[in-house]
Amino acid sequence: MSEDREPVVDTSAAAYVYVQVADHVAWQIRVGRLQPGARLAGERDLAQEYGVSVATARRAVQELRERGLVLTLPAKGTFVAGPGSGGG
């Protein structure tokens, strides 16, 4: 994936869709569209935005957590990780 080009989420592609969604959100973080501390959309909203199931959106957020790019705070939401938070 090129650092310059925005990744495309293709739900008909062979690659796991949750990885494509996570890659797209990660790209937004990398290019500064999502800043440290920014709140991510909820799983239902992400699912609607990307045209995927809520389960797929949930798995994409889990992937982002595993990459250290976001932190989920119970009852508060999921936020872009910043320096010193393990994600940047």
Long-range contacts (C-beta under 8 A, 24 or more apart in sequence): 1-27, 3-30, 9-50, 9-51, 9-52, 11-51, 11-52, 17-52, 17-56, 18-52, 18-56, 18-57, 18-59, 18-60, 18-63, 19-60, 19-63, 21-46, 21-50, 21-52, 21-56, 21-57, 21-60, 22-60, 22-61, 22-63, 22-64, 22-67, 24-50, 25-60, 25-64, 25-69, 25-70, 26-64, 26-67, 26-69, 29-69, 29-80, 34-80, 35-80, 36-80, 36-81, 36-82, 36-83, 36-85, 36-88, 37-79, 37-80, 37-82, 38-79, 38-80, 39-77, 39-78, 39-79, 40-70, 40-77, 40-78, 40-79, 40-80, 42-77
